[in-house]
Structures are given as structure tokens and as C-alpha cells.
Amino acid sequence: MPQPERDRSNGGAMIVRVRSRDGLERVGVPDPNSATVGTLKNLIQSQLGVPVPSQTLSRDRNLLIAKSPVEVASLSDLTDPSMPLSALGISHGSFVFLSYEGLRTVPGPVGSATVTPAGSFGRKMTMDDLIARQMRVSRQENPHCESASFDRDAAHAFQLYVNETLAFAIKRGGFMYGRIGEGGAVEVDFIYEPPQVGTEDILTLLRDPEEEKLVDAIATGLGMRRVGFVFTQAVGREGKGEYTMSSREVIQAAELQAEGGIEEWVTAVVKLEVNEDGAADVHFEAFQLSDICVKLFKEGWFDTEAVDGDPKVSKMKKDVVVGTKDVREVDNDFFLVPVKISDHQVNRFL
């Protein structure tokens, strides 16, 4: 979890983010056009209380895990006090890494207790320590599910009702039941559609626990189990064509995957797409929500009240790290892990 950024700038025109063994702080630079490395060091001294002679600055994060004075010196690339910050690519919001000798007391927000940095106890906070306090979001390359195969009749029955009766005007969803084969290959043999209410953008499941227990029991008797969730996207959905899954859909899918309790859980999306001839084809896609997405949901990081707005991004309650940036909005595609899709035919006369 990231440390709160402590702003000592008093309204400065440019903010430089300074990360040290004590966490993340901000330094205000009043005149960025004329600011130099020397200016920044003096501002760190006045705003953060670290004397200039004790400072070692770098744009390289490895400075914080350097183990010897020689290594620290080799990583220091902000040594010329006359060098303009603009020439070094340091602008509003840039990160600078600070190593220093000695001890200091880091004041927290007004009214809070004083924060004692880790270094005060003789142990420097390493980069691993800093990363451990943050939630990092990155793409997951490989799914836990090798592939998802849909029974042709089950898939056809589901899309036929949505296409011919609902005309893809509202969302519709169902739980998928089937088997998990070797290597995590999922076979979907039937779809149970619980009571629900759908609009163009929202699918509300009116779940009946007793009915679901009955469906689970029937599936168990057939040697099957619940393996995923399928839903349709309406043709009039918000921002159609600009994203794969909306923030509402990501949150709902993450919740159901977390509930599913198996790592092979599959989420399928059914939608209409225009082909080269201008006709509309029904298209199936399969995904898993990434491990980090499910973890974020379980730990309450998603801002489930802030789902209105840009449907392409999910909003977080606290900063997460994407790449090298602290953000509170994450592109939904970061959470999606594509799964290979195919079909099969169940012999129902056996």
C-alpha cells in the first residue's frame, strides 16, 4: 500500500515526487523554468528537513537498495547543481529517488501522530519493502484455463433467445456448467439462467439460493459442476465498441470468479459484431479475470460506487501502481486474460 504523499509545497507551481526509505513525499518547486538540481536540493532541505550535504539524488530507483557508498555514488546522476531540471526531463509529477545519511522525524498530516522512519531504528527500507506496501497492477500473460469449449446446442439456445427475443437490446446472463479436463481445459455443457433484470448497461441477478442448490445437485448427478459465467452486451451499451468489458462488468465478473472457487473459472462475453458484408454476427469471447483483479476485489480496492463515467476504466479507492505511475483509474484490459475458445457436441442420446 503506498504511503500518503506529504505536500510541503505551500502551493508550489510544480510538484516533484521524492521517494526515499521513508516513503513517498512531495516537494514544491515555485519556479520550474529556472529550477536546477541545486534548487531541488535546497528545497528538499527546507521542505523535507534533509541537509544538502547528506543528500544523494538519482532518477534510478535502484539507489534505494544500494548496499555500499561506492554503489550509491555510481547511481547518483543528479550531481551537477547548475543543471536545469528541465534538461533532465524532470517536470511536474516526476519521481526522484533520495538516499541520505542520518536520522530525521517525518511529520504526518495535521492532527496525526508523528511517523518514525524505518531508518531511525538502524534499518534502511529497501525497494522490496516499498513495493510490499504498494499494490502493483500488471497484465497477466497466461490464463489458468487452457481453453473453453462450448456445447453447440447450449450456446445456440442462449444466444437465440437473446438475439431473436431480446434483440440484444438488454443484457442477459447465466451460469455455465460442465467439466474441467486435463491441463485446465473447460467444457461448457449447459447454461442456467437465474432470475434477473437487465438494461443496456446493467445486469442485476435476482439469485435464489434454493434454486441454485437444486441446479448444482442436478449438475453433480451428471458429473458436472459450475465452471463460469456468460453474459451478453447490449447493442446500445454506453461507449459501445470502445472497450471489451465495462467497469461494471469487470466488478461483477471478478465477484463471481472469486465466488466460483476454482482457478479455471471462465467468463464469456456474447455480442453482435458487424462482418465484412455489413451483416451482424453473434460473437463469443472467453476470458479470465487476472489474479490481481480478483485480489483487488476481495480486498475492497474497487470503488464500486464510482461506476458511472468512463466505462473503459475501473476506479480504485486508493492509488495502485501501473508501470511506474501511481493511479486510481486502471484500463479494464489490464484485468482481462484471453482464453482460447472452441465448440463441441454433447451426445444426449447416451
Secondary structure as the mmCIF struct_conf table of DSSP 4:
data_model
#
loop_
_struct_conf.conf_type_id
_struct_conf.id
_struct_conf.beg_label_comp_id
_struct_conf.beg_label_asym_id
_struct_conf.beg_label_seq_id
_struct_conf.end_label_comp_id
_struct_conf.end_label_asym_id
_struct_conf.end_label_seq_id
HELX_LH_PP_P HELX_LH_PP_P1 PRO A 2 GLU A 5
STRN STRN1 ARG A 6 ASP A 7
BEND BEND1 ASN A 10 GLY A 11
BEND BEND2 ALA A 13 ALA A 13
STRN STRN2 MET A 14 SER A 20
TURN_TY1_P TURN_TY1_P1 ARG A 21 ASP A 22
STRN STRN3 GLY A 23 VAL A 29
BEND BEND3 PRO A 30 PRO A 30
TURN_TY1_P TURN_TY1_P2 PRO A 32 SER A 34
STRN STRN4 THR A 36 THR A 36
HELX_RH_AL_P HELX_RH_AL_P1 VAL A 37 LEU A 48
HELX_RH_3T_P HELX_RH_3T_P1 VAL A 52 SER A 54
STRN STRN5 GLN A 55 SER A 58
BEND BEND4 ARG A 59 ARG A 59
HELX_RH_3T_P HELX_RH_3T_P2 ARG A 61 ILE A 65
BEND BEND5 SER A 68 SER A 68
HELX_RH_AL_P HELX_RH_AL_P2 PRO A 69 LEU A 75
TURN_TY1_P TURN_TY1_P3 PRO A 81 SER A 82
BEND BEND6 MET A 83 MET A 83
STRN STRN6 PRO A 84 PRO A 84
TURN_TY1_P TURN_TY1_P4 LEU A 85 LEU A 85
HELX_RH_3T_P HELX_RH_3T_P3 SER A 86 LEU A 88
TURN_TY1_P TURN_TY1_P5 GLY A 89 GLY A 89
TURN_TY1_P TURN_TY1_P6 HIS A 92 GLY A 93
STRN STRN7 PHE A 95 TYR A 100
BEND BEND7 GLU A 101 GLY A 102
STRN STRN8 VAL A 106 VAL A 106
BEND BEND8 PRO A 109 PRO A 109
TURN_TY1_P TURN_TY1_P7 VAL A 110 GLY A 111
BEND BEND9 SER A 112 SER A 112
HELX_LH_PP_P HELX_LH_PP_P2 ALA A 113 THR A 114
STRN STRN9 VAL A 115 VAL A 115
HELX_LH_PP_P HELX_LH_PP_P3 THR A 116 PRO A 117
HELX_RH_3T_P HELX_RH_3T_P4 ALA A 118 PHE A 121
TURN_TY1_P TURN_TY1_P8 GLY A 122 GLY A 122
HELX_LH_PP_P HELX_LH_PP_P4 LYS A 124 THR A 126
HELX_RH_AL_P HELX_RH_AL_P3 MET A 127 ALA A 132
TURN_TY1_P TURN_TY1_P9 ARG A 133 ARG A 133
BEND BEND10 GLN A 134 GLN A 134
STRN STRN10 ARG A 136 VAL A 137
BEND BEND11 ASN A 142 ASN A 142
BEND BEND12 HIS A 144 CYS A 145
STRN STRN11 SER A 147 ASP A 151
HELX_RH_AL_P HELX_RH_AL_P4 ARG A 152 LEU A 160
HELX_RH_PI_P HELX_RH_PI_P1 TYR A 161 THR A 165
BEND BEND13 LEU A 166 LEU A 166
TURN_TY1_P TURN_TY1_P10 ALA A 167 PHE A 168
BEND BEND14 ALA A 169 ILE A 170
STRN STRN12 GLY A 173 ILE A 180
HELX_RH_3T_P HELX_RH_3T_P5 GLU A 182 GLY A 184
STRN STRN13 ALA A 185 TYR A 192
BEND BEND15 PRO A 195 PRO A 195
STRN STRN14 GLN A 196 GLY A 198
BEND BEND16 GLU A 200 ASP A 201
STRN STRN15 LEU A 203 LEU A 205
HELX_RH_AL_P HELX_RH_AL_P5 PRO A 209 GLY A 221
TURN_TY1_P TURN_TY1_P11 LEU A 222 GLY A 223
STRN STRN16 ARG A 225 THR A 232
TURN_TY1_P TURN_TY1_P12 VAL A 235 GLY A 236
TURN_TY1_P TURN_TY1_P13 GLU A 238 GLY A 241
BEND BEND17 GLU A 242 GLU A 242
BEND BEND18 THR A 244 MET A 245
HELX_RH_AL_P HELX_RH_AL_P6 SER A 247 GLY A 260
TURN_TY1_P TURN_TY1_P14 GLU A 263 GLU A 264
STRN STRN17 VAL A 266 VAL A 274
TURN_TY1_P TURN_TY1_P15 GLU A 276 ASP A 277
BEND BEND19 GLY A 278 GLY A 278
STRN STRN18 ALA A 280 LEU A 289
HELX_RH_AL_P HELX_RH_AL_P7 ASP A 291 LYS A 298
TURN_TY1_P TURN_TY1_P16 GLU A 299 GLY A 300
STRN STRN19 PHE A 302 PHE A 302
TURN_TY1_P TURN_TY1_P17 THR A 304 GLU A 305
BEND BEND20 ASP A 308 GLY A 309
TURN_TY1_P TURN_TY1_P18 PRO A 311 LYS A 312
STRN STRN20 VAL A 313 VAL A 322
TURN_TY1_P TURN_TY1_P19 GLY A 323 THR A 324
STRN STRN21 LYS A 325 ASP A 331
HELX_RH_3T_P HELX_RH_3T_P6 ASN A 332 PHE A 335
STRN STRN22 LEU A 336 HIS A 344
TURN_TY1_P TURN_TY1_P20 ARG A 348 PHE A 349
#
